[in-house]
């Protein structure tokens, strides 16, 4: 078992990635603040280079490699955003990058990764299937595996978001964060709790195939069938041999909330119509949880908008109310 990522690790990651990622703004949401009767702030991480928070973890992980590892190149499984971030960070260093994905990954995310010069392998119908190709490439070609969440450098990189949030909204009573494999949620929770232990951190996921939620309820990592969802970036398992994120989420998250596809779609529509922001399904789950009344804050709230990499034809259908029945 690798030790949990600490606040000192996150602060070191911040120094390592300075100049490689954007420090994204926090803005007040007038519509949500009026609705809830208390301050609601939006952390606009979807404006990050590559369109999601994943660049933080990928940049920190690559910056932590030694010369011999850099020469070998990197490989990862991804639902899209981690692969895009890894491809971008590797290209800046002149490194080979291979991204393995399942057939469920949307075409727009595949194209974006390919444009950054990474090699793409499409394998099977789940992240677990694609992970088998990752392991083959590690064994046969010597590539360095940088997983999307269960890695200390990835977690520490994502945790830099928590440091920014607490600097920008130091009186935050609640932070709403996307929950999938747990790299983002555990990193942010470690940073937030390290700076202000009284601040609550709640993980938000989709009801369809929420592996971390099921694992936390079972008391151990479990597998679930990976299903199509509007929050496609939150798909996939946490790994039966999970070393870090399961225990960190168990120990640091105050609650986990699950959302229906209708609720996720409502979050996307609200972000567009009221906040003038285009976000993907995963990026909208914090807004969706507030709209659905599934979170009851008692003080200032920070809602993370984690990514914008949505196919725009799908976005138009969601905004027009045409798509949820197709995903039900």
C-alpha positions in Angstrom: 0.0 0.0 0.0 1.4 3.4 -1.0 1.0 6.1 1.6 -1.8 8.6 1.1 -0.9 11.9 -0.7 -0.4 14.6 1.9 -0.7 18.4 1.8 3.1 18.7 1.4 3.0 16.5 -1.7 0.3 18.8 -3.2 2.3 21.9 -2.5 5.4 20.4 -4.1 3.3 19.5 -7.2 2.1 23.1 -7.4 5.7 24.3 -7.7 6.5 21.6 -10.2 3.6 22.5 -12.6 3.8 26.3 -12.3 3.9 27.7 -15.8 2.6 24.4 -17.3 -1.0 24.9 -16.3 -3.4 27.8 -15.9 -4.6 29.0 -12.5 -8.3 29.1 -13.3 -10.7 31.8 -11.9 -13.6 31.5 -9.4 -16.7 33.5 -10.2 -20.0 34.0 -8.3 -23.1 32.4 -9.6 -25.9 34.9 -9.2 -28.6 32.4 -10.3 -27.5 29.6 -7.9 -26.8 32.0 -5.1 -30.3 33.4 -5.4 -31.8 29.9 -5.6 -30.0 28.6 -2.5 -30.0 31.8 -0.5 -26.2 31.7 0.2 -23.0 32.3 -1.8 -22.3 29.9 -4.6 -19.0 30.2 -6.5 -18.0 28.4 -9.7 -14.4 27.2 -10.2 -13.9 27.5 -13.9 -11.5 24.6 -14.4 -13.1 23.7 -17.7 -11.2 26.7 -19.1 -7.9 24.9 -18.4 -5.6 24.2 -21.3 -6.9 20.9 -22.9 -10.3 21.7 -21.5 -10.2 19.8 -18.2 -8.5 19.5 -14.8 -6.6 16.4 -16.0 -3.6 18.5 -17.2 -2.6 19.2 -13.6 -2.1 15.5 -12.8 -0.5 14.6 -16.1 1.9 17.5 -16.0 3.0 16.7 -12.5 3.5 13.0 -13.3 5.6 13.7 -16.4 7.6 16.4 -14.6 8.4 13.7 -11.9 9.9 11.2 -14.4 13.6 10.7 -14.6 15.5 10.8 -17.9 15.4 7.1 -18.5 11.7 7.0 -18.0 11.1 9.9 -20.4 13.1 8.1 -23.1 10.8 5.1 -22.8 7.6 7.1 -23.2 4.3 6.9 -21.4 1.0 4.9 -21.7 -2.4 5.3 -20.0 -5.9 4.2 -20.1 -8.4 7.0 -20.4 -12.1 8.0 -20.9 -10.7 10.9 -22.9 -9.6 13.8 -20.8 -6.6 12.2 -19.1 -5.4 11.0 -22.5 -5.7 14.5 -23.9 -3.8 15.9 -21.0 -1.1 13.3 -21.2 -0.7 13.8 -24.9 -0.3 17.5 -24.4 2.2 17.2 -21.6 4.2 14.5 -23.4 4.3 16.6 -26.6 5.8 19.5 -24.7 8.6 17.2 -23.5 9.1 15.5 -26.9 8.0 12.2 -25.5 6.1 9.2 -26.9 2.6 8.8 -25.6 0.1 6.0 -26.1 -3.5 6.3 -25.0 -5.7 3.2 -24.7 -9.5 3.7 -24.6 -12.7 1.7 -24.9 -15.3 2.0 -27.6 -17.5 4.1 -25.3 -15.2 7.1 -25.6 -16.8 9.9 -27.7 -15.3 10.6 -31.1 -14.5 14.2 -30.4 -12.2 13.2 -27.5 -10.4 10.6 -29.7 -9.8 13.2 -32.4 -8.5 15.8 -29.9 -5.9 13.2 -28.6 -4.9 12.2 -32.1 -4.3 15.9 -33.0 -1.8 16.2 -30.1 0.4 13.4 -31.6 -0.4 10.6 -29.3 -0.9 7.0 -30.5 -4.5 5.7 -29.8 -5.5 2.1 -29.2 -9.2 1.2 -29.0 -9.8 -1.9 -27.0 -13.1 -3.5 -25.7 -16.1 -1.9 -24.1 -14.7 -0.7 -20.8 -11.7 0.9 -19.2 -10.8 -2.5 -17.7 -10.6 -3.9 -21.2 -8.4 -1.0 -22.4 -6.2 -1.5 -19.3 -5.1 -4.9 -20.6 -3.6 -3.2 -23.6 -1.8 -0.8 -21.3 -0.3 -3.6 -19.3 0.8 -5.4 -22.5 2.6 -2.2 -23.7 4.4 -1.9 -20.4 5.5 -5.5 -20.4 6.5 -5.7 -24.1 7.6 -2.2 -25.1 8.8 -0.8 -21.7 6.4 2.2 -21.7 5.9 3.9 -18.3 2.3 3.6 -17.1 0.7 6.8 -15.8 -2.9 5.9 -14.8 -5.7 8.4 -14.8 -6.2 8.5 -11.0 -4.6 5.8 -8.7 -1.1 7.3 -8.8 0.5 9.7 -6.2 1.8 12.2 -8.7 -1.6 12.3 -10.5 -3.5 12.8 -7.2 -1.1 15.5 -6.0 -1.4 17.4 -9.3 -5.2 17.3 -9.2 -5.0 18.4 -5.5 -3.5 21.8 -6.6 -7.1 22.7 -7.5 -7.9 22.4 -3.8 -5.2 24.8 -2.9 -6.5 27.3 -5.4 -10.1 26.9 -4.2 -9.2 27.6 -0.6 -7.1 30.7 -1.6 -9.9 32.0 -3.7 -12.8 31.2 -1.3 -11.2 30.9 2.1 -14.5 30.7 3.9 -15.9 27.9 1.8 -18.1 25.6 3.8 -18.6 23.1 1.0 -16.8 22.0 -2.1 -18.6 19.9 -4.7 -16.2 17.7 -6.7 -16.6 15.2 -9.5 -16.1 11.5 -8.4 -15.0 8.7 -10.7 -11.8 6.8 -10.0 -11.1 9.3 -7.2 -7.9 11.0 -8.3 -9.6 14.4 -8.4 -11.8 14.0 -5.4 -9.1 12.6 -3.1 -6.5 15.2 -4.2 -8.9 18.1 -3.7 -10.1 16.7 -0.4 -6.6 16.2 0.9 -5.8 19.9 0.0 -9.0 21.3 1.3 -9.0 19.4 4.6 -5.3 20.1 5.0 -5.9 23.8 4.8 -9.4 24.0 6.5 -10.5 20.8 8.1 -14.0 22.1 8.8 -14.8 22.5 5.1 -16.9 19.6 3.7 -16.0 17.9 0.4 -18.8 16.0 -1.4 -18.2 13.7 -4.3 -20.7 13.8 -7.2 -21.2 11.0 -9.7 -23.8 9.6 -12.1 -26.1 6.8 -10.9 -25.2 4.6 -14.0 -22.1 2.6 -13.0 -20.7 4.7 -10.1 -17.9 2.3 -9.2 -16.4 4.3 -6.3 -19.8 4.7 -4.6 -20.4 1.0 -4.9 -16.9 0.3 -3.6 -17.3 2.6 -0.6 -20.6 0.9 0.3 -19.0 -2.5 0.0 -16.0 -1.6 2.0 -13.6 -2.7 -0.8 -13.0 -2.0 -4.5 -15.7 -3.7 -6.6 -16.4 -3.9 -10.3 -19.5 -2.6 -12.0 -20.7 -2.7 -15.6 -19.6 0.4 -17.5 -22.7 2.0 -19.0 -23.2 4.9 -21.5 -23.9 8.1 -19.6 -24.0 11.9 -20.3 -21.2 12.1 -17.7 -18.9 9.9 -19.8 -15.7 11.2 -18.2 -16.9 9.6 -14.9 -17.2 6.1 -16.3 -14.9 3.2 -15.5 -13.9 1.2 -12.5 -11.5 2.1 -9.7 -9.3 -1.1 -10.1 -9.6 -4.1 -7.8 -6.0 -3.5 -6.7 -6.6 0.1 -6.0 -3.7 1.4 -3.8 -4.7 5.0 -3.0 -7.9 6.6 -4.1 -10.3 4.2 -2.5 -8.9 4.7 1.0 -8.4 8.4 0.6 -12.0 8.9 -0.6 -13.2 6.7 2.2 -11.3 8.8 4.8 -11.7 12.3 3.4 -15.0 12.7 1.6 -18.0 13.8 3.7 -20.6 12.3 1.3 -21.2 10.9 -2.1 -24.2 12.0 -4.2 -25.5 10.2 -7.4 -27.4 11.8 -10.2 -29.8 10.6 -12.9 -29.3 11.3 -16.5 -32.1 13.8 -16.4 -30.4 15.7 -13.6 -27.1 15.7 -15.4 -28.8 17.1 -18.5 -30.4 19.8 -16.3 -27.0 20.8 -15.0 -25.6 21.1 -18.6 -28.6 23.3 -19.6 -28.3 25.5 -16.5 -24.5 26.0 -17.1 -25.3 27.2 -20.6 -28.5 29.2 -20.2 -27.8 30.8 -16.8 -24.0 30.8 -16.4 -23.1 31.2 -20.1 -20.6 28.3 -19.8 -20.3 25.2 -22.0 -19.4 22.1 -20.0 -19.5 18.4 -20.5 -21.7 16.1 -18.4 -19.1 15.4 -15.8 -18.4 19.1 -15.6 -22.0 19.9 -14.8 -22.6 17.4 -11.9 -22.0 19.9 -9.1 -24.5 22.3 -10.6 -26.9 19.4 -11.1 -26.6 18.3 -7.5 -27.6 21.7 -6.3 -30.5 22.0 -8.7 -31.8 18.6 -7.7 -31.7 19.5 -4.0 -29.4 16.5 -3.3 -26.9 18.7 -1.4 -28.0 20.9 1.5 -25.2 23.5 2.1 -25.2 25.8 5.2 -22.5 28.2 4.0 -20.5 29.3 1.0 -20.3 26.7 -1.7 -17.7 26.1 -4.4 -18.8 24.1 -7.4 -16.1 22.7 -9.7 -16.7 22.9 -13.4 -14.2 20.2 -14.3 -14.3 20.0 -18.1 -15.7 21.3 -21.4 -14.9 18.5 -23.8 -18.4 17.7 -25.0 -19.4 17.0 -28.6 -21.2 20.2 -29.6 -23.9 18.4 -31.5 -24.7 16.4 -28.3 -24.6 19.7 -26.4 -27.2 21.3 -28.7 -29.5 18.3 -28.3 -29.2 18.4 -24.5 -29.9 22.2 -24.4 -33.0 21.6 -26.6 -34.1 18.7 -24.4 -33.8 16.0 -27.1 -31.2 13.6 -25.8 -32.0 12.2 -22.4 -34.4 9.5 -23.6 -31.7 8.2 -25.8 -29.5 7.6 -22.8 -32.0 6.3 -20.3 
